[in-house]
Amino acid sequence: MTIKELQPTDLWNYFYEITQIPRPSKKEGKILAYLLDFAQKHNLEAKQDKAGNVLITKPATPGKEGTPTVVLQSHVDMVCEKNNDVTHNFETDPIETIIDGDWVKANGTTLGADNGVGVAAALAILASDNIPHGKIEALFTVDEETGLTGANALEKNFITGEILINLDTEEEGQIYIGCAGGKGTKAYFKYKSKDVPKKYFWFRVDVKGLRGGHSGSDIDRGFANANKILNRFLYSLSRKKYGMVLSEISGGNLHNAIPREAHAIIGVKDKYKEDIRIKLNTFLAKVQDEYKAVDPGLNITLETVEIPSKIINKRTTENLILSLYACPHGVIGMSHDIPGLVETSTNLASVKMIDENIIEIGTSQRSSVESCKEDIVNMVSSVFELAGAKVTHNEGYPGWKPNPESEILKVAQKTYTELFNQEPLIKAIHAGLECGLFLEKYPQLDMISIGPTMTDVHSPNERLNIPSVAKWWDFLVKLLENIPAKAE
């Protein structure tokens, strides 16, 4: 069976088509062209703003003309992560999908169900001729994954709807009414290249096999951070007799993904090369024991390499290792208002050597409390400023404050309970959604967020649960039908 044969057929067929279209963040031209072509084929009104966001409008079905206009919102870009042993170009290659029992996954890459399945659901509703609904505005935003820039640039008066249903959460049976705000912090170390010392043993250390995951929704699950583990080993070498020098370091990729892989090329004095192998084996046993319950695939390998051409100067190496060790990662605080909700967190996302002898450290901070968000931003900044790095920040994005009295929430709760004879969970999410930005520009919006069940998003282990998609679809269709007409 292929995903095109799954139920509901229309949704899964659109999802398959979306997986065949490369759509990295900031390079969404092909999927946007596909959406505009879709609108033309179905004789639907479409427009595009300067940021690239697309809006497709469908009139109300007969008898539903008095219903408030509903915005169905999803983002078109996807996180592009792959395993190191997989050859895949996200700018040109389609995603290879696999059915594994009750799940759909990709072959060694992210699947892009975040948020391709939301896009597919909106298209299936736009193309339908048997679903009762009021006027629909399907809003497809760009560049959500690298900073919500499409939503941030959304023009005023681009949408007219009074209700917005965001299709970008990842737990069927849960209705989300709030999310965290976020901000990105980067640190830059400028280093001097030095000559390679003689009589040194050169080797590459790789941390791999980690689960990774979403730096918002998975941050409380305690998954290992490849950058932290690698740096912990480097720290143990730098404080000892080995004369360790560093030639290369790299780990992680995207600000919103917990890093799964990291590596460094290191030199130690020749006489200690056997000591290093023993030390690594001992260290590996310790961290495997620490993470055996949550990251059982954790592995660290060591292989001999050719003598590098240059090394990073000693002072920068020390400052880098110390600051990476001191930099916080993970949950910083839990909500005092919503039990079980992570309030504040930070992700040590990436370490990259870029042009002109610069090492770039990427981190991401989140909080549902604005003052706490700024506090963790300042904490991370201080670590790197003390180490002599240059620190920058992006503009960030606001959180979405929960509204328990939301009218669309009440309709959604009643609809779900009647459909499935169980009450949905009403929650806020620690991940960032675009809803907070929409609310700033359109304060009249009444919003909820719903989605099917996904796991390990933002990693090559990303999976989409097949039965949950059908259940979510039935809920969405019935919810659109149940939205009452405006009071006269």
Disulfide bonds with the S-S distance in Angstrom:
none
